[in-house]
Amino acid sequence: MNQILASSEKALASEYSDRVLCFYINTTSRIQIIRITNIPHLFWERVVFPGQRVMFEAVTEAQLEINTSESASTILSDIIPCQQLRLLET
């Protein structure tokens, strides 16, 4: 299932001039929580199941924080600049 930012999130993101369409796949066998944390006044978080694909719009300055589930807690696995997750037009 693909997910795109809700209209209220798009309104907040419209404060920033450059936005990109991004794509992320959970290639692990564990549940992940992904979130954008470095943009003020913008809270975006999703639970991503193993093999699930997520499409979302983000400002170019955004970073996607990936937390992987480990028993009763989560571990910060990676932080990826959204520019690296950008879908390119062909």
Secondary structure in CASP SS format (residue, H / E / C, confidence):
PFRMAT SS
TARGET T0000
AUTHOR 0000-0000-0000
METHOD secondary structure of the structure
MODEL  1
M C 1.00
N C 1.00
Q C 1.00
I C 1.00
L C 1.00
A C 1.00
S H 1.00
S H 1.00
E H 1.00
K H 1.00
A H 1.00
L H 1.00
A H 1.00
S C 1.00
E C 1.00
Y C 1.00
S C 1.00
D C 1.00
R E 1.00
V E 1.00
L E 1.00
C E 1.00
F E 1.00
Y E 1.00
I E 1.00
N C 1.00
T C 1.00
T C 1.00
S C 1.00
R C 1.00
I C 1.00
Q E 1.00
I E 1.00
I E 1.00
R E 1.00
I E 1.00
T C 1.00
N C 1.00
I C 1.00
P C 1.00
H C 1.00
L C 1.00
F C 1.00
W E 1.00
E E 1.00
R E 1.00
V E 1.00
V E 1.00
F C 1.00
P C 1.00
G C 1.00
Q C 1.00
R E 1.00
V E 1.00
M E 1.00
F E 1.00
E E 1.00
A E 1.00
V E 1.00
T C 1.00
E C 1.00
A C 1.00
Q E 1.00
L E 1.00
E E 1.00
I E 1.00
N E 1.00
T E 1.00
S E 1.00
E E 1.00
S C 1.00
A C 1.00
S E 1.00
T E 1.00
I E 1.00
L E 1.00
S E 1.00
D E 1.00
I E 1.00
I E 1.00
P E 1.00
C H 1.00
Q H 1.00
Q H 1.00
L H 1.00
R E 1.00
L C 1.00
L C 1.00
E C 1.00
T C 1.00
END
